[in-house]
Amino acid sequence: EYRVLTKADRGLSLNTVEKLLMDGDELFSKGNYSQARKKYDKARDMSKLLLGFYGDLSNSFKGVDALIPREMDSNSRKVLSLISKANLKLAILFRKNNQPELAVPLLVEVVRISGPAKEEGRQAYMDLIELGFVNTPFRGGRKRP
């Protein structure tokens, strides 16, 4: 089969990670939290593998062919967004299961990889405030009066 890894049900690809997240959402909506967690965890694990592979390919082709590092860097940004989404979903799951302490490292990772200026980072920081882990609200990087 040609381009077998581009199919959502197989192998290492962005499509597969997105499918895992959707499957996890479906399980979560049905109240099957343990199976949803497995899907979200698998999405995170696969995302981290992809991130490493894309980084390795990008570094290997730097100075040789500019198009390949650009594509790999673009893919890496997409993977980071998927990791953030998976982390936010897991954090919601942990909060739902009265395990907020397990949500904190995930939320901090979202702020770190997304940055507080992006929607995922802002949401994660707001969740950290709601949990009582941090107190100072983020005002969007505006200058203080």
C-alpha positions in Angstrom: 0.0 0.0 0.0 1.2 3.4 -0.9 1.3 6.1 1.8 -0.1 3.7 4.4 0.8 5.9 7.3 -1.5 8.7 6.2 -4.6 6.6 7.0 -6.2 7.5 10.4 -6.4 3.9 11.6 -2.7 3.0 11.1 0.7 3.8 12.2 2.6 7.0 13.1 0.8 10.0 11.7 -1.0 13.2 12.7 -4.2 11.6 11.4 -3.8 8.7 13.8 -3.3 11.1 16.8 -6.4 13.1 15.8 -8.4 9.8 15.5 -7.2 8.7 19.0 -8.4 12.0 20.4 -11.8 11.8 18.7 -12.2 8.2 20.0 -11.2 9.3 23.5 -13.8 12.1 23.3 -16.5 9.6 22.3 -15.6 7.3 25.2 -15.5 10.2 27.6 -19.0 11.4 26.5 -20.3 7.9 27.2 -18.7 8.0 30.7 -16.1 5.4 29.9 -13.3 7.3 31.5 -10.8 4.5 31.8 -10.9 3.7 28.1 -10.9 7.4 27.2 -7.8 7.9 29.3 -6.1 5.1 27.4 -6.9 6.8 24.1 -5.6 10.2 25.3 -2.5 8.6 26.8 -1.8 6.8 23.5 -2.4 10.0 21.6 0.2 11.8 23.9 2.7 8.9 23.5 2.4 8.8 19.8 2.6 12.6 19.6 5.9 12.6 21.5 7.3 10.0 19.2 6.3 12.0 16.2 7.8 15.1 17.6 11.1 13.4 18.1 11.1 11.9 14.6 10.1 15.2 12.9 12.9 17.0 14.9 15.4 14.4 13.9 14.5 14.6 10.2 14.5 18.4 10.3 18.0 18.5 11.8 19.3 15.9 9.4 18.2 17.9 6.3 19.2 21.4 7.6 21.7 22.9 5.2 20.9 20.2 2.6 17.3 20.8 1.5 15.4 23.7 3.0 12.0 22.3 2.1 12.2 19.2 4.3 13.1 21.1 7.6 10.3 23.5 6.9 7.8 20.7 6.5 9.1 18.9 9.6 9.0 22.1 11.6 5.4 22.7 10.5 4.5 19.1 11.4 6.2 19.6 14.8 4.0 22.7 15.5 0.9 20.6 14.6 2.0 17.8 17.0 2.6 20.3 19.8 -1.0 21.5 19.3 -2.2 17.9 19.5 -0.2 17.3 22.7 -1.8 20.4 24.2 -5.2 19.2 23.3 -4.6 15.7 24.7 -3.2 17.2 27.9 -6.3 19.5 28.3 -8.6 16.5 27.7 -6.7 14.4 30.3 -6.8 17.3 32.7 -10.6 17.5 32.4 -10.8 13.7 32.9 -8.6 13.9 36.1 -10.7 16.7 37.4 -13.9 14.8 36.7 -12.4 11.8 38.7 -11.5 14.0 41.7 -7.8 13.8 40.9 -6.9 17.4 40.3 -3.3 16.9 41.4 -2.8 14.7 38.3 -4.1 17.6 36.1 -1.5 20.1 37.3 1.6 18.7 35.4 -0.4 18.4 32.2 -1.7 21.9 32.4 1.8 23.3 33.1 3.1 21.4 30.1 0.3 23.0 27.9 1.3 26.5 29.1 5.0 25.6 28.4 4.5 24.2 24.9 1.7 26.4 23.7 2.6 29.6 25.5 0.1 31.7 27.4 -0.8 33.8 24.4 -2.4 30.9 22.5 -5.9 29.6 23.4 -4.7 26.3 24.8 -2.2 28.0 27.0 -4.7 30.5 28.3 -7.2 27.8 29.0 -4.6 25.7 30.8 -3.5 28.7 33.0 -7.2 29.5 33.8 -7.6 25.9 34.9 -4.5 26.2 37.1 -6.2 29.2 38.7 -9.4 27.3 39.2 -7.5 24.5 40.9 -5.8 26.9 43.2 -2.3 26.0 41.9 -1.6 29.6 40.9 -3.3 32.9 42.0 -2.2 35.6 39.6 -4.5 36.0 36.6 -2.9 36.3 33.2 -3.8 39.7 31.7 -2.7 38.9 28.2 0.7 40.4 28.3 -0.7 44.0 28.5 1.4 46.7 30.1 0.5 47.5 33.7 -1.1 50.9 34.3 
